[in-house]
Amino acid sequence: MNPRQLTDTAVLIGTTPEGHCAYSAQMTLGDYWDGEHPWDAAEAVVSLRLARLQGFLFGDEGQLLQHFETHFDVNSGMLVSAWAVHDDGTRTERNAV
């Protein structure tokens, strides 16, 4: 039996500062790219106590297109830092200014 392969899928897991799951979702890449998400609004980040969001984006053939992690300040809901590793191996980072 072959393991199930994720294709055209975003897998998202958000945790509180204590490491408890605050948010989880699996959706198509189209829905991920075009949709609105709780971390788009500071109020939702604070409400969820969303401290860390991890994402795994899988392409049409199941290849890992991107793995990312974003950190938020749970008191203000603002971005603290983020990084992403892309399918070509490049890593991008972003820190709050």
N, C-alpha and C positions, 0 to 999 in steps of 0.2 A: 504494500500500500504506500503510495507516494503522499508526502505531506501536502496539505493545501497551500497553493501559491497565491499570494495576494497580487492582484494586477489592478492598475488604474485606481489605486487606493491610497488614502491618507489615514494613518493610524495616529491618534493624538491621545496623550496621557498627561493630565495636569495634577500636581500634588500640592498639598499645603506645606507650610514650613516643617510640620511634624512628619511628613512623608505619607500622609493619608491621601487617597484619591479624591480630588475635588472635581475632576472633569475627565471624561473619556469619550471618545467617538471614533467611528470608522465611517468614512464616506468616500465617494468618488473624488478624483483629483479636481474635476470640474466644479463640484460642490465646494471643495476646499478653497480653490482659487477664487471663486466668485461669491462665496457665502460670507455672511457676517458671523463673527465668533465672539464668545464671551470676553476674550482678552483684547478685543478692539475697543472696549470701553473701560475706563479706570474704575467706574462704579461696580461693574461686574467682577473685576479682578478682586476688589476689596471684599465684595459680598461672598465670593467663593473662597477667599483666602488663598488665591492661586499664587503660589510662590515660584513654581517651576512648571514649564510646559515642554514636553518632549514630543517630537514629531518624526514620523517615518513615512516618506513618500515613495510609493512604488509605481513604476511605469507599466506600460501595456504588456511587457513581457515578464513582469515580476522583478525587474531589476530595481535596486535601491537607488532612486534618483537623488534623494537628499535625506539626511538625518540632521535634526536641529534640536537645540535646547534654548529656551528663553527663560530668563529670571525676572520676576517682578517684585516690587516693594508692596507687600500686602497691606500696608497702612495707607499708601497713596494710590496704589494701582498702577503706578508708572513703571516703565521698562527700566531695569537695572543693567542687564547685559543679555547678549544673545550670540550664538555661534551656529554655524551650519557647515556640514561637510557635504559636498556635492559629488555626483557620480564620477566626475573626472579626478576626484581626490583633492580638489582645492577646498580650503577652509576659509570662511569669511567670519568676521567677528564684528560685533557692534556693542558699544557701551553707551550708557546714558551720558549726555553732555552736561 
